[in-house]
């Protein structure tokens, strides 16, 4: 089941990225410097929100795919932010705490999550040994960037993003 989910996500990224040039403002890593092979495999991602993925599936102009390797040193938080679409996060080293106004969840190496994006404000905090994680952003075509700075949310507002 996990292999099928990862394979499906990889297929979406490959298909979405095949016909789309990434934005000019984002510096890409030279593929020759990245060793061949899987960057993450069998990372268990639970609680996948359906609503933002359905929203992307109906985007007439298609999607833009961004894939990013993020490294945070011990205890370092990202700024509060949102994304213009969903982001699939796979933790490949250390621990990462995902925090929004409603919850704080720790993800360890070999696990991951999907952030729903589309205005959902959150941040990530590296664990005691730091964290390396890969983020695959699936964004509406033409999104100017993958990250939008935001203020820390003041109150919990439950979203019904898992409804069919």
N, CA and C atoms as an extended XYZ file, in Angstrom:
492
Properties=species:S:1:pos:R:3:atomname:S:1:resname:S:1:resid:I:1 pbc="F F F"
N         0.821       -1.188        0.000 N   UNK     1
C         0.000        0.000        0.000 CA  UNK     1
C         0.868        1.255        0.000 C   UNK     1
N         1.911        1.287        0.871 N   UNK     2
C         2.792        2.451        0.929 CA  UNK     2
C         3.522        2.629       -0.390 C   UNK     2
N         3.962        1.544       -0.990 N   UNK     3
C         4.683        1.619       -2.257 CA  UNK     3
C         3.785        2.182       -3.344 C   UNK     3
N         2.516        1.751       -3.353 N   UNK     4
C         1.575        2.277       -4.347 CA  UNK     4
C         1.357        3.773       -4.164 C   UNK     4
N         1.220        4.229       -2.902 N   UNK     5
C         1.012        5.650       -2.636 CA  UNK     5
C         2.209        6.471       -3.077 C   UNK     5
N         3.412        5.977       -2.764 N   UNK     6
C         4.627        6.690       -3.163 CA  UNK     6
C         4.773        6.683       -4.675 C   UNK     6
N         4.470        5.559       -5.292 N   UNK     7
C         4.559        5.466       -6.755 CA  UNK     7
C         3.558        6.411       -7.419 C   UNK     7
N         2.358        6.515       -6.856 N   UNK     8
C         1.354        7.422       -7.415 CA  UNK     8
C         1.811        8.871       -7.298 C   UNK     8
N         2.370        9.226       -6.134 N   UNK     9
C         2.864       10.594       -5.953 CA  UNK     9
C         4.001       10.888       -6.916 C   UNK     9
N         4.909        9.915       -7.085 N   UNK    10
C         6.028       10.105       -8.011 CA  UNK    10
C         5.531       10.252       -9.445 C   UNK    10
N         4.512        9.496       -9.812 N   UNK    11
C         3.961        9.597      -11.168 CA  UNK    11
C         3.330       10.960      -11.404 C   UNK    11
N         2.613       11.464      -10.388 N   UNK    12
C         1.991       12.787      -10.513 CA  UNK    12
C         3.063       13.844      -10.712 C   UNK    12
N         4.119       13.753       -9.900 N   UNK    13
C         5.200       14.734      -10.010 CA  UNK    13
C         5.882       14.626      -11.365 C   UNK    13
N         6.161       13.405      -11.806 N   UNK    14
C         6.828       13.222      -13.093 CA  UNK    14
C         5.979       13.742      -14.242 C   UNK    14
N         4.709       13.400      -14.247 N   UNK    15
C         3.830       13.858      -15.315 CA  UNK    15
C         3.629       15.362      -15.264 C   UNK    15
N         3.429       15.887      -14.050 N   UNK    16
C         3.222       17.319      -13.907 CA  UNK    16
C         4.457       18.102      -14.284 C   UNK    16
N         5.625       17.589      -13.925 N   UNK    17
C         6.857       18.300      -14.204 CA  UNK    17
C         7.340       18.137      -15.625 C   UNK    17
N         6.906       17.092      -16.312 N   UNK    18
C         7.408       16.830      -17.660 CA  UNK    18
C         7.069       17.936      -18.638 C   UNK    18
N         5.884       18.488      -18.531 N   UNK    19
C         5.488       19.499      -19.500 CA  UNK    19
C         5.561       20.917      -18.975 C   UNK    19
N         6.136       21.095      -17.785 N   UNK    20
C         6.117       22.401      -17.170 CA  UNK    20
C         7.537       22.837      -16.830 C   UNK    20
N         7.948       23.992      -17.299 N   UNK    21
C         9.245       24.540      -16.907 CA  UNK    21
C         9.077       25.218      -15.561 C   UNK    21
N        10.025       24.989      -14.659 N   UNK    22
C         9.943       25.623      -13.352 CA  UNK    22
C        10.174       27.119      -13.489 C   UNK    22
N         9.657       27.866      -12.547 N   UNK    23
C         9.758       29.328      -12.579 CA  UNK    23
C        11.214       29.770      -12.637 C   UNK    23
N        11.469       30.871      -13.333 N   UNK    24
C        12.817       31.384      -13.514 CA  UNK    24
C        13.473       31.826      -12.214 C   UNK    24
N        12.688       32.194      -11.220 N   UNK    25
C        13.251       32.728       -9.991 CA  UNK    25
C        13.771       31.657       -9.040 C   UNK    25
N        13.540       30.399       -9.319 N   UNK    26
C        13.968       29.314       -8.458 CA  UNK    26
C        15.218       28.675       -9.063 C   UNK    26
N        16.290       28.634       -8.289 N   UNK    27
C        17.525       28.024       -8.761 CA  UNK    27
C        17.413       26.513       -8.657 C   UNK    27
N        17.677       25.830       -9.730 N   UNK    28
C        17.631       24.370       -9.729 CA  UNK    28
C        19.016       23.792       -9.485 C   UNK    28
N        19.063       22.657       -8.818 N   UNK    29
C        20.311       21.939       -8.587 CA  UNK    29
C        20.695       21.233       -9.887 C   UNK    29
N        21.970       21.228      -10.204 N   UNK    30
C        22.455       20.516      -11.376 CA  UNK    30
C        22.212       19.021      -11.170 C   UNK    30
N        21.421       18.382      -12.034 N   UNK    31
C        21.132       16.958      -11.846 CA  UNK    31
C        22.385       16.086      -11.789 C   UNK    31
N        23.475       16.526      -12.392 N   UNK    32
C        24.717       15.737      -12.373 CA  UNK    32
C        25.316       15.659      -10.969 C   UNK    32
N        24.920       16.570      -10.074 N   UNK    33
C        25.457       16.554       -8.707 CA  UNK    33
C        24.624       15.703       -7.758 C   UNK    33
N        23.488       15.215       -8.215 N   UNK    34
C        22.612       14.391       -7.384 CA  UNK    34
C        22.808       12.930       -7.790 C   UNK    34
N        23.175       12.076       -6.835 N   UNK    35
C        23.375       10.673       -7.207 CA  UNK    35
C        22.070       10.038       -7.674 C   UNK    35
N        22.133        9.145       -8.666 N   UNK    36
C        20.913        8.470       -9.119 CA  UNK    36
C        20.350        7.572       -8.023 C   UNK    36
N        19.081        7.334       -8.104 N   UNK    37
C        18.409        6.462       -7.135 CA  UNK    37
C        17.256        7.194       -6.479 C   UNK    37
N        16.560        6.504       -5.605 N   UNK    38
C        15.435        7.084       -4.899 CA  UNK    38
C        15.945        8.059       -3.841 C   UNK    38
N        15.350        9.207       -3.757 N   UNK    39
C        15.700       10.163       -2.714 CA  UNK    39
C        14.962        9.829       -1.424 C   UNK    39
N        13.815        9.232       -1.540 N   UNK    40
C        13.046        8.756       -0.398 CA  UNK    40
C        12.212        7.580       -0.890 C   UNK    40
N        12.093        6.573       -0.068 N   UNK    41
C        11.288        5.412       -0.448 CA  UNK    41
C        10.610        4.844        0.796 C   UNK    41
N         9.392        4.422        0.633 N   UNK    42
C         8.603        3.803        1.703 CA  UNK    42
C         8.367        4.729        2.883 C   UNK    42
N         8.447        6.038        2.676 N   UNK    43
C         8.063        6.956        3.748 CA  UNK    43
C         6.547        6.852        3.905 C   UNK    43
N         6.120        6.614        5.126 N   UNK    44
C         4.704        6.404        5.401 CA  UNK    44
C         4.022        7.752        5.585 C   UNK    44
N         3.093        8.056        4.704 N   UNK    45
C         2.333        9.303        4.771 CA  UNK    45
C         0.885        8.938        5.062 C   UNK    45
N         0.382        9.397        6.203 N   UNK    46
C        -1.003        9.112        6.585 CA  UNK    46
C        -1.809       10.392        6.535 C   UNK    46
N        -3.101       10.271        6.678 N   UNK    47
C        -3.977       11.433        6.784 CA  UNK    47
C        -3.837       12.365        5.580 C   UNK    47
N        -3.962       11.808        4.393 N   UNK    48
C        -3.819       12.581        3.156 CA  UNK    48
C        -5.122       13.345        2.889 C   UNK    48
N        -5.041       14.679        2.815 N   UNK    49
C        -6.252       15.466        2.570 CA  UNK    49
C        -6.720       15.337        1.125 C   UNK    49
N        -7.974       15.028        0.928 N   UNK    50
C        -8.490       14.806       -0.428 CA  UNK    50
C        -8.883       16.111       -1.130 C   UNK    50
N        -9.430       17.045       -0.376 N   UNK    51
C        -9.975       18.259       -0.980 CA  UNK    51
C        -8.942       19.046       -1.795 C   UNK    51
N        -7.739       19.343       -1.259 N   UNK    52
C        -6.790       20.105       -2.077 CA  UNK    52
C        -6.283       19.323       -3.281 C   UNK    52
N        -6.179       18.003       -3.160 N   UNK    53
C        -5.736       17.194       -4.300 CA  UNK    53
C        -6.805       17.177       -5.392 C   UNK    53
N        -8.076       17.110       -4.976 N   UNK    54
C        -9.168       17.195       -5.958 CA  UNK    54
C        -9.171       18.554       -6.639 C   UNK    54
N        -8.930       19.593       -5.860 N   UNK    55
C        -8.893       20.952       -6.409 CA  UNK    55
C        -7.833       21.054       -7.503 C   UNK    55
N        -6.669       20.464       -7.288 N   UNK    56
C        -5.613       20.464       -8.304 CA  UNK    56
C        -6.005       19.628       -9.516 C   UNK    56
N        -6.653       18.512       -9.265 N   UNK    57
C        -7.036       17.622      -10.370 CA  UNK    57
C        -7.976       18.313      -11.347 C   UNK    57
N        -8.709       19.319      -10.861 N   UNK    58
C        -9.659       20.031      -11.712 CA  UNK    58
C        -9.083       21.327      -12.289 C   UNK    58
N        -7.808       21.598      -12.035 N   UNK    59
C        -7.187       22.821      -12.552 CA  UNK    59
C        -7.040       22.711      -14.066 C   UNK    59
N        -7.726       23.560      -14.774 N   UNK    60
C        -7.739       23.485      -16.235 CA  UNK    60
C        -6.367       23.712      -16.855 C   UNK    60
N        -5.550       24.561      -16.239 N   UNK    61
C        -4.240       24.875      -16.807 CA  UNK    61
C        -3.159       23.885      -16.376 C   UNK    61
N        -3.520       22.877      -15.596 N   UNK    62
C        -2.538       21.905      -15.124 CA  UNK    62
C        -1.843       22.387      -13.862 C   UNK    62
N        -0.705       21.765      -13.562 N   UNK    63
C         0.024       22.090      -12.337 CA  UNK    63
C         1.488       22.370      -12.650 C   UNK    63
N         2.151       23.012      -11.696 N   UNK    64
C         3.602       23.157      -11.698 CA  UNK    64
C         4.100       22.305      -10.536 C   UNK    64
N         5.156       21.535      -10.753 N   UNK    65
C         5.727       20.695       -9.703 CA  UNK    65
C         7.083       21.261       -9.292 C   UNK    65
N         7.282       21.386       -8.003 N   UNK    66
C         8.553       21.810       -7.439 CA  UNK    66
C         8.999       20.684       -6.503 C   UNK    66
N        10.267       20.320       -6.516 N   UNK    67
C        10.800       19.338       -5.582 CA  UNK    67
C        11.986       20.000       -4.891 C   UNK    67
N        11.970       20.014       -3.558 N   UNK    68
C        12.992       20.731       -2.799 CA  UNK    68
C        13.548       19.870       -1.680 C   UNK    68
N        14.863       19.928       -1.481 N   UNK    69
C        15.519       19.311       -0.325 CA  UNK    69
C        15.736       20.422        0.689 C   UNK    69
N        15.219       20.241        1.902 N   UNK    70
C        15.371       21.228        2.961 CA  UNK    70
C        16.187       20.597        4.081 C   UNK    70
N        17.157       21.354        4.594 N   UNK    71
C        17.965       20.906        5.742 CA  UNK    71
C        17.878       21.986        6.809 C   UNK    71
N        17.432       21.587        7.998 N   UNK    72
C        17.366       22.506        9.135 CA  UNK    72
C        18.274       21.986       10.239 C   UNK    72
N        19.024       22.876       10.866 N   UNK    73
C        19.856       22.475       11.993 CA  UNK    73
C        18.971       22.297       13.226 C   UNK    73
N        19.539       21.696       14.259 N   UNK    74
C        18.797       21.347       15.475 CA  UNK    74
C        17.980       22.516       16.012 C   UNK    74
N        16.682       22.277       16.204 N   UNK    75
C        15.783       23.242       16.809 CA  UNK    75
C        15.372       24.416       15.933 C   UNK    75
N        15.824       24.445       14.689 N   UNK    76
C        15.514       25.577       13.815 CA  UNK    76
C        14.080       25.484       13.289 C   UNK    76
N        13.306       26.577       13.439 N   UNK    77
C        11.955       26.591       12.860 CA  UNK    77
C        11.969       27.277       11.491 C   UNK    77
N        11.048       26.899       10.645 N   UNK    78
C        10.805       27.671        9.433 CA  UNK    78
C         9.915       28.840        9.849 C   UNK    78
N         9.853       29.885        9.058 N   UNK    79
C         8.880       30.940        9.362 CA  UNK    79
C         7.458       30.409        9.153 C   UNK    79
N         6.486       31.064        9.752 N   UNK    80
C         5.090       30.725        9.484 CA  UNK    80
C         4.825       31.040        8.020 C   UNK    80
N         4.101       30.136        7.347 N   UNK    81
C         3.876       30.307        5.909 CA  UNK    81
C         2.718       29.438        5.439 C   UNK    81
N         2.378       29.595        4.182 N   UNK    82
C         1.427       28.733        3.507 CA  UNK    82
C         1.971       28.465        2.107 C   UNK    82
N         1.250       27.670        1.342 N   UNK    83
C         1.640       27.340       -0.035 CA  UNK    83
C         0.434       27.562       -0.942 C   UNK    83
N         0.680       27.851       -2.228 N   UNK    84
C        -0.438       28.028       -3.146 CA  UNK    84
C        -1.101       26.718       -3.568 C   UNK    84
N        -0.634       25.609       -3.043 N   UNK    85
C        -1.210       24.288       -3.310 CA  UNK    85
C        -0.647       23.302       -2.302 C   UNK    85
N        -1.016       22.019       -2.401 N   UNK    86
C        -0.550       21.028       -1.437 CA  UNK    86
C         0.946       20.747       -1.548 C   UNK    86
N         1.529       20.338       -0.424 N   UNK    87
C         2.942       19.987       -0.360 CA  UNK    87
C         3.072       18.625        0.323 C   UNK    87
N         3.752       17.700       -0.347 N   UNK    88
C         3.994       16.367        0.214 CA  UNK    88
C         5.380       16.396        0.834 C   UNK    88
N         5.469       16.122        2.137 N   UNK    89
C         6.726       16.206        2.874 CA  UNK    89
C         7.151       14.805        3.307 C   UNK    89
N         8.404       14.454        3.015 N   UNK    90
C         8.954       13.178        3.460 CA  UNK    90
C        10.215       13.461        4.273 C   UNK    90
N        10.235       12.995        5.514 N   UNK    91
C        11.373       13.213        6.409 CA  UNK    91
C        12.373       12.083        6.168 C   UNK    91
N        13.600       12.458        5.799 N   UNK    92
C        14.604       11.445        5.469 CA  UNK    92
C        15.749       11.378        6.483 C   UNK    92
N        15.824       12.363        7.395 N   UNK    93
C        16.797       12.315        8.478 CA  UNK    93
C        16.298       13.170        9.625 C   UNK    93
N        16.440       12.649       10.843 N   UNK    94
C        16.061       13.406       12.032 CA  UNK    94
C        14.571       13.412       12.285 C   UNK    94
N        14.122       14.468       12.961 N   UNK    95
C        12.711       14.641       13.284 CA  UNK    95
C        12.262       16.038       12.888 C   UNK    95
N        10.985       16.135       12.550 N   UNK    96
C        10.413       17.410       12.147 CA  UNK    96
C         9.057       17.554       12.833 C   UNK    96
N         8.857       18.655       13.533 N   UNK    97
C         7.561       18.935       14.151 CA  UNK    97
C         6.780       19.846       13.224 C   UNK    97
N         5.586       19.419       12.866 N   UNK    98
C         4.666       20.206       12.031 CA  UNK    98
C         3.713       20.893       12.987 C   UNK    98
N         3.597       22.210       12.864 N   UNK    99
C         2.770       22.969       13.795 CA  UNK    99
C         1.852       23.918       13.041 C   UNK    99
N         0.576       23.910       13.435 N   UNK   100
C        -0.361       24.930       12.983 CA  UNK   100
C        -1.119       25.392       14.224 C   UNK   100
N        -2.168       26.145       14.067 N   UNK   101
C        -2.895       26.671       15.227 CA  UNK   101
C        -3.616       25.581       16.010 C   UNK   101
N        -3.846       24.418       15.384 N   UNK   102
C        -4.629       23.358       16.017 CA  UNK   102
C        -3.809       22.194       16.549 C   UNK   102
N        -2.596       22.009       16.034 N   UNK   103
C        -1.865       20.794       16.418 CA  UNK   103
C        -0.363       20.962       16.273 C   UNK   103
N         0.346       20.070       16.951 N   UNK   104
C         1.799       19.891       16.805 CA  UNK   104
C         2.010       18.393       16.672 C   UNK   104
N         2.576       17.970       15.553 N   UNK   105
C         2.801       16.549       15.314 CA  UNK   105
C         4.265       16.347       14.963 C   UNK   105
N         4.906       15.353       15.596 N   UNK   106
C         6.306       15.040       15.314 CA  UNK   106
C         6.358       13.925       14.272 C   UNK   106
N         7.134       14.167       13.231 N   UNK   107
C         7.360       13.165       12.185 CA  UNK   107
C         8.826       12.772       12.232 C   UNK   107
N         9.056       11.466       12.271 N   UNK   108
C        10.417       10.936       12.340 CA  UNK   108
C        10.855       10.448       10.964 C   UNK   108
N        12.136       10.180       10.852 N   UNK   109
C        12.690        9.636        9.612 CA  UNK   109
C        11.845        8.467        9.131 C   UNK   109
N        11.529        8.476        7.841 N   UNK   110
C        10.729        7.403        7.269 CA  UNK   110
C         9.233        7.676        7.282 C   UNK   110
N         8.841        8.855        7.765 N   UNK   111
C         7.424        9.216        7.765 CA  UNK   111
C         7.251       10.536        7.022 C   UNK   111
N         6.025       10.953        6.883 N   UNK   112
C         5.772       12.210        6.206 CA  UNK   112
C         4.323       12.616        6.344 C   UNK   112
N         3.976       13.682        5.634 N   UNK   113
C         2.622       14.212        5.716 CA  UNK   113
C         2.343       15.033        4.469 C   UNK   113
N         1.094       15.392        4.308 N   UNK   114
C         0.691       16.278        3.218 CA  UNK   114
C         0.118       17.536        3.853 C   UNK   114
N         0.710       18.677        3.521 N   UNK   115
C         0.136       19.947        3.943 CA  UNK   115
C        -0.846       20.366        2.864 C   UNK   115
N        -2.038       20.785        3.258 N   UNK   116
C        -3.084       21.069        2.278 CA  UNK   116
C        -2.854       22.338        1.471 C   UNK   116
N        -2.011       23.258        1.963 N   UNK   117
C        -1.761       24.495        1.228 CA  UNK   117
C        -3.017       25.328        1.095 C   UNK   117
N        -3.119       26.104        0.013 N   UNK   118
C        -4.286       26.946       -0.251 CA  UNK   118
C        -4.676       27.778        0.963 C   UNK   118
N        -3.670       28.399        1.622 N   UNK   119
C        -3.958       29.281        2.745 CA  UNK   119
C        -3.795       28.675        4.121 C   UNK   119
N        -3.541       27.367        4.216 N   UNK   120
C        -3.354       26.730        5.522 CA  UNK   120
C        -1.995       27.156        6.088 C   UNK   120
N        -2.001       27.932        7.182 N   UNK   121
C        -0.785       28.498        7.757 CA  UNK   121
C        -0.168       27.519        8.758 C   UNK   121
N         1.151       27.328        8.643 N   UNK   122
C         1.867       26.374        9.477 CA  UNK   122
C         3.346       26.715        9.494 C   UNK   122
N         4.101       25.925       10.249 N   UNK   123
C         5.557       25.983       10.220 CA  UNK   123
C         6.082       24.610       10.585 C   UNK   123
N         7.386       24.419       10.390 N   UNK   124
C         8.055       23.169       10.755 CA  UNK   124
C         9.228       23.517       11.660 C   UNK   124
N         9.521       22.629       12.603 N   UNK   125
C        10.617       22.843       13.543 CA  UNK   125
C        11.468       21.580       13.563 C   UNK   125
N        12.779       21.730       13.341 N   UNK   126
C        13.685       20.587       13.356 CA  UNK   126
C        13.850       20.052       14.770 C   UNK   126
N        14.056       18.745       14.866 N   UNK   127
C        14.278       18.092       16.152 CA  UNK   127
C        15.676       18.344       16.693 C   UNK   127
N        16.022       17.623       17.754 N   UNK   128
C        17.282       17.821       18.472 CA  UNK   128
C        18.525       17.562       17.625 C   UNK   128
N        18.411       16.738       16.602 N   UNK   129
C        19.567       16.456       15.742 CA  UNK   129
C        19.435       17.115       14.376 C   UNK   129
N        18.448       17.977       14.215 N   UNK   130
C        18.203       18.609       12.926 CA  UNK   130
C        17.264       17.751       12.100 C   UNK   130
N        17.061       18.163       10.853 N   UNK   131
C        16.169       17.412        9.969 CA  UNK   131
C        16.515       17.680        8.517 C   UNK   131
N        16.441       16.639        7.728 N   UNK   132
C        16.472       16.737        6.270 CA  UNK   132
C        15.139       16.209        5.789 C   UNK   132
N        14.510       16.952        4.875 N   UNK   133
C        13.250       16.478        4.331 CA  UNK   133
C        13.101       16.967        2.907 C   UNK   133
N        12.319       16.211        2.145 N   UNK   134
C        12.023       16.561        0.762 CA  UNK   134
C        10.578       17.030        0.699 C   UNK   134
N        10.376       18.108       -0.030 N   UNK   135
C         9.026       18.636       -0.205 CA  UNK   135
C         8.704       18.621       -1.691 C   UNK   135
N         7.593       18.004       -2.042 N   UNK   136
C         7.091       18.026       -3.411 CA  UNK   136
C         5.849       18.903       -3.404 C   UNK   136
N         5.964       20.053       -4.053 N   UNK   137
C         4.862       21.006       -4.138 CA  UNK   137
C         4.099       20.741       -5.427 C   UNK   137
N         2.800       20.625       -5.339 N   UNK   138
C         1.926       20.481       -6.503 CA  UNK   138
C         1.061       21.732       -6.542 C   UNK   138
N         1.415       22.654       -7.422 N   UNK   139
C         0.824       23.986       -7.396 CA  UNK   139
C         0.063       24.289       -8.668 C   UNK   139
N        -0.967       25.118       -8.573 N   UNK   140
C        -1.664       25.524       -9.791 CA  UNK   140
C        -0.663       26.158      -10.760 C   UNK   140
N        -0.796       25.840      -12.034 N   UNK   141
C         0.124       26.366      -13.046 CA  UNK   141
C         0.190       27.885      -12.966 C   UNK   141
N         1.413       28.396      -13.012 N   UNK   142
C         1.606       29.832      -12.979 CA  UNK   142
C         1.778       30.409      -11.585 C   UNK   142
N         1.776       29.568      -10.554 N   UNK   143
C         2.003       30.074       -9.196 CA  UNK   143
C         3.364       30.766       -9.167 C   UNK   143
N         3.441       31.980       -8.620 N   UNK   144
C         4.702       32.710       -8.664 CA  UNK   144
C         5.810       32.107       -7.804 C   UNK   144
N         5.457       31.377       -6.762 N   UNK   145
C         6.453       30.723       -5.919 CA  UNK   145
C         5.790       29.603       -5.129 C   UNK   145
N         6.606       28.859       -4.389 N   UNK   146
C         6.080       27.711       -3.655 CA  UNK   146
C         5.766       28.036       -2.201 C   UNK   146
N         6.173       29.216       -1.715 N   UNK   147
C         6.001       29.547       -0.314 CA  UNK   147
C         5.508       30.984       -0.177 C   UNK   147
N         4.528       31.173        0.685 N   UNK   148
C         3.953       32.492        0.925 CA  UNK   148
C         4.081       32.794        2.420 C   UNK   148
N         4.877       33.810        2.806 N   UNK   149
C         5.002       34.152        4.229 CA  UNK   149
C         3.636       34.512        4.824 C   UNK   149
N         3.459       34.190        6.106 N   UNK   150
C         2.187       34.465        6.778 CA  UNK   150
C         2.438       34.743        8.253 C   UNK   150
N         1.460       35.343        8.890 N   UNK   151
C         1.517       35.584       10.336 CA  UNK   151
C         1.105       34.319       11.078 C   UNK   151
N         1.635       34.145       12.294 N   UNK   152
C         1.240       33.016       13.125 CA  UNK   152
C        -0.266       33.072       13.353 C   UNK   152
N        -0.972       31.956       13.133 N   UNK   153
C        -2.424       31.960       13.345 CA  UNK   153
C        -2.734       32.137       14.825 C   UNK   153
N        -3.806       32.872       15.109 N   UNK   154
C        -4.144       33.168       16.500 CA  UNK   154
C        -5.121       32.168       17.106 C   UNK   154
N        -5.906       31.510       16.283 N   UNK   155
C        -6.908       30.586       16.819 CA  UNK   155
C        -7.068       29.387       15.900 C   UNK   155
N        -7.433       28.293       16.492 N   UNK   156
C        -7.647       27.060       15.735 CA  UNK   156
C        -8.945       27.166       14.939 C   UNK   156
N        -8.837       26.903       13.651 N   UNK   157
C       -10.016       26.848       12.793 CA  UNK   157
C        -9.949       25.530       12.037 C   UNK   157
N       -10.793       24.585       12.433 N   UNK   158
C       -10.760       23.274       11.791 CA  UNK   158
C       -11.244       23.377       10.358 C   UNK   158
N       -10.461       22.794        9.472 N   UNK   159
C       -10.828       22.751        8.066 CA  UNK   159
C       -11.362       21.365        7.763 C   UNK   159
N       -12.339       21.265        6.904 N   UNK   160
C       -12.900       19.974        6.538 CA  UNK   160
C       -12.286       19.515        5.224 C   UNK   160
N       -10.954       19.404        5.231 N   UNK   161
C       -10.223       19.086        4.013 CA  UNK   161
C       -10.203       17.602        3.688 C   UNK   161
N       -10.644       16.769        4.599 N   UNK   162
C       -10.595       15.323        4.368 CA  UNK   162
C       -11.919       14.775        3.868 C   UNK   162
N       -12.905       15.630        3.703 N   UNK   163
C       -14.212       15.191        3.228 CA  UNK   163
C       -14.111       14.750        1.766 C   UNK   163
N       -14.896       13.764        1.429 N   UNK   164
C       -14.922       13.321        0.022 CA  UNK   164
C       -15.804       14.196       -0.803 C   UNK   164
